[in-house]
Amino acid sequence: MYYRNMPTTRVSMTGLVRQAIGSVHVVGRTTPGSASSGPHAVFAPVPALLISLSGERRHRYASADGQIHSVRLMTGEALLVTPGTWLETTYISPNDALSLRSYEQHVRIVFIEARPGPGQTLHRGHPARVLEFRDDGGRLSSVMGATITPAAPDTQAYLQACATVALSELIQALERPLRHRPSADSDATWHMLVNWVEETVGAEARREEAATAIRVHPNHVSRVCRNHGTTYSRLVHSTRVGYAQELLGSTPLTVSEIAYRCGYSDPPNFHHQFRRHAGCTPAEYRAARRARSTS
């Protein structure tokens, strides 16, 4: 591993968050918009706080009016991400970062490391450590949901206060005693799995990676899916096709570009999965959507 102090436990992660509270400087907040910010853009379905721990990274996103915005994050700087943002990240130098993502019933902390080669930049970092736990009482999700919204003030002082409150709530959540892990067949585990698949819609998203992210055995992932009337493979493809339908109906992206964004490097496979789950080809779906919007 490149990061010597890689957080591997709740204790080490708590220490990292404590350091962030005293040093993080929020440089801005994204706005929901179109998916035209770049071919590597990733959809952010939930509120998030991105903190650059070392190195330099650049984030690009498109606002609702189609304008492209670019924000550079240096060491110790952070960005608040509003739900509905399509965010493209380029790692300019070796970079370690912390991503706090708040869901309705649980919280996901992702420690990301990116190592560009000589003269190269990367559009995706490696999620070196993932820590996921229940947000008892929904305190953290309430703070994130109430502050990282388009209607909230956009002043520097307000954004800084939002980040400080969110990190403080995160520390309290991390320091609560661990409870018995819910059954692998429970709704909580299913929701965590679905959320993870949605967040990694443009990546390979193997079953083993999903199991690591939500801290269960890969066989448990299959069992949870089976108990909900599906398989892990069908869950991944149906989620990808759902995002493809959204892009076909709301963006001018080509079918090939949409296939790439949804995790398909092979266009014929994308067409096959789309027809299987949507009952038509991508072109037929787009034509039908346009016809409905003009009728």
Secondary structure by P-SEA (a helix, b strand, c coil): cccccccccaaaaaaaaaaaaacccccbbbbbbccccccccccccbbbbbbbccbbbbbbbccccbbbbbbbbcccbbbbbccccbbbbbbcccccbbbbbbcccbbbbbbbbbbbccccccccccccbbbbbbcccaaaaaaaaacccccccccaaaaaaaaaaaaaaaaaaaacccccccccccaaaaaaaaaaaaaaccccccaaaaaaaacccaaaaaaaaaaacccaaaaaaaaaaaaaaaaaacccccaaaaaaaaccccaaaaaaaaaacccccaaaaaaaaaaaaac
